[in-house]
Structures are given as structure tokens and as C-alpha cells.
Amino acid sequence: GAEAVVDRGLVPAGYTRGQKPEPLTPTPPGAQVTKVRHCGDSYFVTTADGAETAHWEMNVRLKLDTRDTGPAPGAPAIVGAGMMGDRVSIVFASLRDLNRLVEEVC
């Protein structure tokens, strides 16, 4: 639909680009998730650069992106979400990856 409205001059092309998510590959080490641990009311996310960050569970969204531009299999990505910068989405390539990497450990 975006091409049609641009071709007809109804909206500028720049307006439609904002609707297409940015590719998640290649994922930089600081955004590539290697482990997700849930404990109490928090998720503890470890990234490929070795950092572990705590996030309140209500501010974490676990998502799947199976497109070619989604994260590589076995290498989920964490991306910021929300206008205040307090929310994140952890995007997995498959349900198998989500089940393999998220664990309940305190």
C-alpha cells in the first residue's frame, strides 16, 4: 500500500519509510543477547560484550522476527523501546531460540 500512495502523490516517500523496521542484522556485540535470566520481578540480559543489565519485567517485551532482516538464528537482539528509554524488546529469530535462551534462575 505504501508504494501506491506515494505514486499517487498522497504522501511523501519519507513518511512511509518510518513504517518499515530497521534490519536487526548484523547485530553489534552490545545488542546481541547471549542469555536471558528471569528472577523475581526482573529480567537480567547478558550481551555478547559480556555486560549484564537488569530490566523490570513489565518493561521487557519478548518478540519473534522470522524475516530475513530479523536477528540471526541463535543470536537474538535487544533494542530500545518506549519514549523514556526504560523499555526494551528482545527479538528472537524463532520460538526455539526464545525457549533455549530464557531461563528462570535466581
N, C-alpha and C positions, 0 to 999 in steps of 0.2 A: 503494500500500500504506500510506502514512503516514496518510492520512485514515481508513482503515478501522481501524487500531489505535488511533487517538485516539478515534474514535467509539465503539469498544468499551470504552474506558477502560483499555486495556492500558498505555499510556504517556502522559505529559503532552505537550501540543502543543509545548511548548518543546524537547523532545528531538528532534522531527522537523524543526524549523526549521534546526538545525545541519547538516543533510544537504544543504540547498539552497544552492549557491554564490551569493555576492553578485553583483549586476549589475556589469559592467565598464564601463558607460556611464552617465553621461558620465565620461570619463577626465580627471582633472586633469593639467595640463602636466607635473608631476614624475613622472607614471606613464605618460604617453603616449610610446611609443617611436617615434623617427624614424629610427634607424639602429642596426644591429647588426653589429659588425665582429668577426671571429674572427682572432686572431693568436697563434701559439704554443699555449700551454695556457690562453688566456683569451678571454672574450668582452668586448668594450667596447660598452656600451649607452649610446646618446645619447637623451635625452628632450627633449620639446618645450620645456622650460625652459632648454635649452642645456647641461645637465650631462652629462658622460660619466663612466660608472662602470665599473671593471674587475671582472669576476667570473671566478673559476676555472671552467674549462669543465665540471668534474664537478658544480658546484653550480648549473648553469643547465639548466632544462627548457624546451624549445620545445614549445608546445601549440597546438592549434586549439580554438576555441569558436565554432561556427556558429549558436548560439542567438540569439534576438532580444536577449537580455540580455548577449551577448558583446561584444567590442570592435567599434567601428565599422570598416567596411572601410577599409583603408589606415592605420589608427590602432591598432596593437597596444598592449597594456597590459603593464606589468611589475608583478608582485605578489610580495610576500614569501612565502617558503615555508620550512618547517623551524622547529623549536623554537629553534634557536640564532640565527636571523636571518641565517644565512650562505648561504641558498639563495634563488633567485628562479625564478619561472616567467614566461616571456614568452609571452603569449597572443595569437595571431593570429586574425583573422576567417576566413581561408582559406589554403589551401596556396599560392595565388598571392601573397598578401601575404608569407608566410614566404620564399618563393623570391626575391621582389623586394627585401626588406629585409636579409637576412642575406648578408654577403659575406666572403670570405677576403682580408683586406688587412692588411699589417703596416706 
